[in-house]
Amino acid sequence: QVQLVESGGGLVQAGGSLRLSCAASGRTFSTDVMGWFRQAPGKEREFVAAINWNGRKSNYADSVKGRFTISRANTKNTVLLQMNSLKPEDTAVYYCVVDQQDYLGTDWDVYDFWGQGTQVTVSS
C-alpha cells in the first residue's frame, strides 16, 4: 500500500523559510515523478513543483520560481521542498504527490498518489 507522509509545515513570518519533507513508502519510487501541490481555503488545488526520477528535470509554478526548490533522495524515497522568502499568499495545505508517468504535469488529476497534507501558515 502506497503511503505519502508530509512533515515540516508550521507557522512562519513573512520572509522566513520552511522545508517540507515527504516520505514515500509501499514500493520503490525511483522512476516516478514526485511533487507538491497546495490548497488554500476557498481556492482550487494549485501546482507548486515537480521533479523527475533522477532529479535532473523540475517544473515550478510561476508564483514560487526563485523562492522554492524541490529535490529528492531516491535512496530514501523522499522528496523535499525548500521554501524561502515566504509570503502570506503561500499559506495553504501542502500535499505531496506521485505520478507514475515521466511527465512533470501541472494538472492535479495526472497524479496517482496523494499525501494527507501539511499546513503552512505565513503571517504578515
Salt bridges, closest charged atoms under 4 A:
ASP32 OD2 - ARG27 NH1 2.89
GLU46 OE1 - ARG38 NE 2.79
ASP62 OD1 - LYS65 NZ 3.21
ASP90 OD1 - ARG38 NH1 2.93
ASP90 OD2 - ARG67 NH1 2.73
